[in-house]
Amino acid sequence: MSHESHPAPGNFLTKYIFSLDHKIIGIQFLFSGLIFWILGGMLALGVRLQLGWPNQALTELLKWFPFLEPYIPSNWGSRISPEFYTMLFTMHATVMIFFVVVPWLGGAFGNYLIPLMIGARDMAFPKLNMLSYWILWPSFLFLIASFFVDGGAPGSGWTAYPTLASVSQNPEIPDPGFDAVVKASAPADKGQLPAVEPGLWEKIKSRWNSPAAAQSGQGQVYWLIALIFSGISSMMGSINYITTILNCRAPGMTLLRMPLTVWGLFVTAILQALALPVLTVALFMQLLDRTVGTVFFLPPAGLSFGNWHTGTGGGQPLLWQHLFWFYSHPAVYIMILPAMGMVSDILVAACRKPLFGYKPMVFSMIGIAGLGFIVWGHHMFQSGMDPRLGTGFMVATILIALPSAVKTFNWLATVWGSRIHFTAASLNALAFVSMFIIGGLSGIYMASTPVDIYIHDTYFIVAHIHYVLFLSSMFGIYAGIYFWFPKMFGRTMNESLGKIHFVLTFLLANGTFFPMHILGIRGHPRRYYDPSVFDWLSPVQPLNQFISICAILMGLVQIIFLLNVFYSLFFGPKAGRNPWESNSLEWETISPPPHGNFETTPIVLRGPYEYGVADAPGGRISQTGIVQTEGLPTIPQGSQA
Amino acid sequence: MHRFWSLLFAAVNLSCLGMLVVAYARPELGWWLPEAASTQAPKIDGLFYLISVLCGLFFVLTQGILIVAIWKFPSTTPGTAKPIHGSLGLEIGWTLAPVAGLLVITGASLPVWKDTKYQGLQANFPIANAEPAPAADQVILVTARQWDWHLRYATAPLQAEGIREWAEEGTPSDLMVADELHVWKGAKVTLLLRTTDVIHSFFIPVLRLKQDTLPGKTIPMRFEASVSNVRFDPSQGRLVSGENNSSWEIACAELCGGNHYRMRGKLFVHPDRKSYEAWLNHAQRQARSRTLATSSPSSSMQKDASKP
């Protein structure tokens, strides 16, 4: 067994920095994610600042943050420029998806919880595990560096569709058609924007080496490299998780005795291992297009940007969308399945009642993952692919609502008739269930292809993705942090601060994201710098302002969470082995667990959800518990897989 | 305290639902679907309402159960919970019930999708059983570029099989207009969508019409307007308001660079072919008297049309 191969670390460097211990690596992922979470939040607030007050000069902000001057230039009246705006939402999405939610769920919780919950001493491949964290650092560096290269970070959206993202031009070739194009499309009859000063455009143009997307010159190349590294990291992690779960379970821990958290992470790891190679290939193809001049995504006749012509191609821009969404749709499940598992376990521990329908829960996860591979085309209904393909993708997409509904009903049946303890963790988990319903239902609108014609690429989809990724996944992550913090650091978080943070975030997140459905129903396209250019969108400007106010307040409320984390880390009350009186294996060992996790290898006798057992002490039997009680069904001894 | 949590969940969910109800019930706020001005639009809106009703039922049922459970079952409830691990009957029940709803949605969606996007597949996807291109009253080539729409109107009738060639070659009598789409009520319009540079998306909210333009491809899009908003008055030589005094806009719905938000066009639906042709003749005369490269032939009319 591999975990015998590394001894307990001796010094600080091997214990906390280049650690082979899955628990330290998990915590490294947790804190790296926290830094990017703050960055991603700031970028989102920049987006909301612009949309709430589109023509507001930001002179006060400039006094506080003078380094923003190149992006909020004085000849734009100290406003956010449209190019800077495209960068804000591009990098917000990139950071939150690839550097926050994926590393937190897969990296932090996956690393920390899998060996502990299955009774292993460590991961199957501890060195690969360490590498999976440290290979993220080139990724971090390239991502951060992209903000500082000529032209800044990319502005072609996190989806990086060619040819906007992939065409680059020799910067020495002038682009004489450009000024004419800008003036021709200026909204002259609105008169709200200052006249474009030629000096500014010269300045901006000199920073570009791409005529297609603002700020997508070098920044786009750095972005591609950053994502390739982060993909390799996830790939290493997923191989390790699959191997660990299949080979390193404690005696008696059959697959169908694993807690749902482990199931969620297991299914996610399989999804990642199968889907990530496709994204990596696509990223390499775009990188080659941009750097050595291949034409994977350039159509045969080439393209004209003003008076500049790219030369002939031979590729197909739509190919990127297929490859990209073949990964990025499963990625949506990669970012929700672990949270579903965690929320199930947290709910059960808080409700003191067995999980309702363990097997249907496991099978619906597998169902979501399986169907997840054949629904990527629903991002492309209006892309120009054969509409008959759209029909097939619609049917598959509507089918995927089914396992999601089954999960929802099982959560409700778990809560019904239980004895709920309201903690910061369980409240966030309950909110996950409630908000996942909204996020799931709004998805059905997009699945119906004719309705999607209208709401595709509007704020309706922005609302949907945030109900799934913020109000569901992120609330699952909050719940997970409150719940497993005592195990990770041996101290519990402050419950009162946790509840205040929960109430405010719950209210403000709904205030931020629910009105976006209404913007979408009105037809408000996403990624618009200033919707007031359009007459038909002017009635929703008050809603945009309301959303921005809620978003900014919600950003401030997160300070409570950060304070709680860092205060509790050092001053929180000491936690025992099992503060929540939970059944799964990680609570059997001391908090925080020692190197090697368990004093003696646990022997697993039953599933993790034996609650409500009237005769047992505490009304529960842990997974290793031997309790002689009358009337308790005898659980057959499982064999080690 | 548990009642507070139950009420919090109830308040949040009711506010969300309430916001939708207010937006629907008070159209004067301008927070709901814009006018429906094509033959497809009411069908798409109908589907939207059908899904809303089914999702609304599911929403009320599931959130209701959750809110009541939080109210009824706090940890202070006497006794321990019953150790129920599941129920096959319930699982089958709540698997089949959503299946029924989802089948209804799928069944209702398929014909609308087919109507909207399947016509004329043969031209674009040469597969044996594809349907042939239907006859069109109007053929317009829309070329998107950073950051405006260029429209080329066919002024002479076109045969269905001649459309491809016309799109490539054009004819000298074609009319070029920037950012303005003129059609007449009831005309079967075929748009051919192209782009010279990046992906754009031609979005007309009132027609519930959206189609990406794809570099290297010509994508057909068909529609029929059902309400008119302008009329051409030959005596004044300008557009005046029609049966519906609305200004209808065209937008870009796919990120295409910094000025993505500025790709604003206008839709003019004439009441009949006569009014459209009067405008067309007028615009052609104007175009002949100017240099195409430096001016948009109808920019003066755009200002006139905005007057009531």
Chai-1 contact restraints between the chains, C-beta under 6 A:
chainA,res_idxA,chainB,res_idxB,connection_type,confidence,min_distance_angstrom,max_distance_angstrom,comment,restraint_id
A,P82,B,G258,contact,1.0,0.0,6.0,A-B,restraint_1
A,E83,B,G258,contact,1.0,0.0,6.0,A-B,restraint_2
A,T86,B,G258,contact,1.0,0.0,6.0,A-B,restraint_3
A,G157,B,L255,contact,1.0,0.0,6.0,A-B,restraint_4
A,Y161,B,I199,contact,1.0,0.0,6.0,A-B,restraint_5
A,T163,B,V198,contact,1.0,0.0,6.0,A-B,restraint_6
A,T163,B,P215,contact,1.0,0.0,6.0,A-B,restraint_7
A,L164,B,V198,contact,1.0,0.0,6.0,A-B,restraint_8
A,V181,B,Q146,contact,1.0,0.0,6.0,A-B,restraint_9
A,A184,B,D148,contact,1.0,0.0,6.0,A-B,restraint_10
A,S185,B,W147,contact,1.0,0.0,6.0,A-B,restraint_11
A,S185,B,D148,contact,1.0,0.0,6.0,A-B,restraint_12
A,S185,B,R262,contact,1.0,0.0,6.0,A-B,restraint_13
A,A212,B,V198,contact,1.0,0.0,6.0,A-B,restraint_14
A,A213,B,G257,contact,1.0,0.0,6.0,A-B,restraint_15
A,A214,B,G257,contact,1.0,0.0,6.0,A-B,restraint_16
A,A214,B,G258,contact,1.0,0.0,6.0,A-B,restraint_17
A,P299,B,P215,contact,1.0,0.0,6.0,A-B,restraint_18
A,P299,B,G216,contact,1.0,0.0,6.0,A-B,restraint_19
A,L303,B,D197,contact,1.0,0.0,6.0,A-B,restraint_20
A,L303,B,P215,contact,1.0,0.0,6.0,A-B,restraint_21
A,S304,B,T196,contact,1.0,0.0,6.0,A-B,restraint_22
A,F305,B,D197,contact,1.0,0.0,6.0,A-B,restraint_23
A,P317,B,P215,contact,1.0,0.0,6.0,A-B,restraint_24
A,R352,B,A81,contact,1.0,0.0,6.0,A-B,restraint_25
A,K353,B,A81,contact,1.0,0.0,6.0,A-B,restraint_26
A,P354,B,P83,contact,1.0,0.0,6.0,A-B,restraint_27
A,P354,B,H85,contact,1.0,0.0,6.0,A-B,restraint_28
A,F356,B,G86,contact,1.0,0.0,6.0,A-B,restraint_29
A,G357,B,G86,contact,1.0,0.0,6.0,A-B,restraint_30
A,G357,B,E91,contact,1.0,0.0,6.0,A-B,restraint_31
A,P360,B,E91,contact,1.0,0.0,6.0,A-B,restraint_32
A,Q382,B,K210,contact,1.0,0.0,6.0,A-B,restraint_33
A,Q382,B,Q211,contact,1.0,0.0,6.0,A-B,restraint_34
A,Q382,B,D212,contact,1.0,0.0,6.0,A-B,restraint_35
A,S383,B,D212,contact,1.0,0.0,6.0,A-B,restraint_36
A,G384,B,D212,contact,1.0,0.0,6.0,A-B,restraint_37
A,G384,B,L214,contact,1.0,0.0,6.0,A-B,restraint_38
A,G384,B,K217,contact,1.0,0.0,6.0,A-B,restraint_39
A,G384,B,I219,contact,1.0,0.0,6.0,A-B,restraint_40
A,D386,B,F125,contact,1.0,0.0,6.0,A-B,restraint_41
A,P387,B,K117,contact,1.0,0.0,6.0,A-B,restraint_42
A,P387,B,Y118,contact,1.0,0.0,6.0,A-B,restraint_43
A,I398,B,L102,contact,1.0,0.0,6.0,A-B,restraint_44
A,I398,B,T106,contact,1.0,0.0,6.0,A-B,restraint_45
A,A401,B,L102,contact,1.0,0.0,6.0,A-B,restraint_46
A,L402,B,P98,contact,1.0,0.0,6.0,A-B,restraint_47
A,A405,B,P98,contact,1.0,0.0,6.0,A-B,restraint_48
A,V406,B,T95,contact,1.0,0.0,6.0,A-B,restraint_49
A,T408,B,T62,contact,1.0,0.0,6.0,A-B,restraint_50
A,F409,B,W94,contact,1.0,0.0,6.0,A-B,restraint_51
A,L412,B,I65,contact,1.0,0.0,6.0,A-B,restraint_52
A,V415,B,A69,contact,1.0,0.0,6.0,A-B,restraint_53
A,W416,B,A69,contact,1.0,0.0,6.0,A-B,restraint_54
A,G417,B,A81,contact,1.0,0.0,6.0,A-B,restraint_55
A,S418,B,F73,contact,1.0,0.0,6.0,A-B,restraint_56
A,S418,B,A81,contact,1.0,0.0,6.0,A-B,restraint_57
A,R419,B,S75,contact,1.0,0.0,6.0,A-B,restraint_58
A,R419,B,T77,contact,1.0,0.0,6.0,A-B,restraint_59
A,R419,B,A81,contact,1.0,0.0,6.0,A-B,restraint_60
A,I420,B,F73,contact,1.0,0.0,6.0,A-B,restraint_61
A,I420,B,P74,contact,1.0,0.0,6.0,A-B,restraint_62
A,H421,B,S75,contact,1.0,0.0,6.0,A-B,restraint_63
A,F422,B,W5,contact,1.0,0.0,6.0,A-B,restraint_64
A,S434,B,F9,contact,1.0,0.0,6.0,A-B,restraint_65
A,S434,B,L66,contact,1.0,0.0,6.0,A-B,restraint_66
A,I437,B,T62,contact,1.0,0.0,6.0,A-B,restraint_67
A,L441,B,C55,contact,1.0,0.0,6.0,A-B,restraint_68
A,L441,B,F59,contact,1.0,0.0,6.0,A-B,restraint_69
A,I444,B,I51,contact,1.0,0.0,6.0,A-B,restraint_70
A,Y445,B,I51,contact,1.0,0.0,6.0,A-B,restraint_71
A,S448,B,L47,contact,1.0,0.0,6.0,A-B,restraint_72
A,S448,B,I105,contact,1.0,0.0,6.0,A-B,restraint_73
A,S448,B,S109,contact,1.0,0.0,6.0,A-B,restraint_74
A,T449,B,S109,contact,1.0,0.0,6.0,A-B,restraint_75
A,T449,B,W113,contact,1.0,0.0,6.0,A-B,restraint_76
A,P450,B,I44,contact,1.0,0.0,6.0,A-B,restraint_77
A,P450,B,L47,contact,1.0,0.0,6.0,A-B,restraint_78
A,P450,B,S109,contact,1.0,0.0,6.0,A-B,restraint_79
A,P450,B,V112,contact,1.0,0.0,6.0,A-B,restraint_80
A,P450,B,W113,contact,1.0,0.0,6.0,A-B,restraint_81
A,V451,B,L47,contact,1.0,0.0,6.0,A-B,restraint_82
A,V451,B,F48,contact,1.0,0.0,6.0,A-B,restraint_83
A,I453,B,K210,contact,1.0,0.0,6.0,A-B,restraint_84
A,Y454,B,I44,contact,1.0,0.0,6.0,A-B,restraint_85
A,Y454,B,R208,contact,1.0,0.0,6.0,A-B,restraint_86
A,H456,B,K210,contact,1.0,0.0,6.0,A-B,restraint_87
A,D457,B,A253,contact,1.0,0.0,6.0,A-B,restraint_88
A,N510,B,V12,contact,1.0,0.0,6.0,A-B,restraint_89
A,F514,B,C16,contact,1.0,0.0,6.0,A-B,restraint_90
A,I518,B,A23,contact,1.0,0.0,6.0,A-B,restraint_91
A,I518,B,W31,contact,1.0,0.0,6.0,A-B,restraint_92
A,I521,B,L33,contact,1.0,0.0,6.0,A-B,restraint_93
A,G523,B,P205,contact,1.0,0.0,6.0,A-B,restraint_94
A,P525,B,A251,contact,1.0,0.0,6.0,A-B,restraint_95
A,P525,B,A253,contact,1.0,0.0,6.0,A-B,restraint_96
A,R527,B,L255,contact,1.0,0.0,6.0,A-B,restraint_97
A,Y528,B,Y261,contact,1.0,0.0,6.0,A-B,restraint_98
A,Y529,B,Y261,contact,1.0,0.0,6.0,A-B,restraint_99
A,D530,B,Y261,contact,1.0,0.0,6.0,A-B,restraint_100
A,V533,B,Y261,contact,1.0,0.0,6.0,A-B,restraint_101
A,V533,B,R264,contact,1.0,0.0,6.0,A-B,restraint_102
A,F534,B,E249,contact,1.0,0.0,6.0,A-B,restraint_103
A,D535,B,S247,contact,1.0,0.0,6.0,A-B,restraint_104
A,W536,B,P34,contact,1.0,0.0,6.0,A-B,restraint_105
A,W536,B,E249,contact,1.0,0.0,6.0,A-B,restraint_106
A,P539,B,G30,contact,1.0,0.0,6.0,A-B,restraint_107
A,G612,B,T80,contact,1.0,0.0,6.0,A-B,restraint_108
A,G612,B,A81,contact,1.0,0.0,6.0,A-B,restraint_109
A,G612,B,P83,contact,1.0,0.0,6.0,A-B,restraint_110
A,V613,B,P83,contact,1.0,0.0,6.0,A-B,restraint_111
A,A614,B,T80,contact,1.0,0.0,6.0,A-B,restraint_112
A,G619,B,T80,contact,1.0,0.0,6.0,A-B,restraint_113
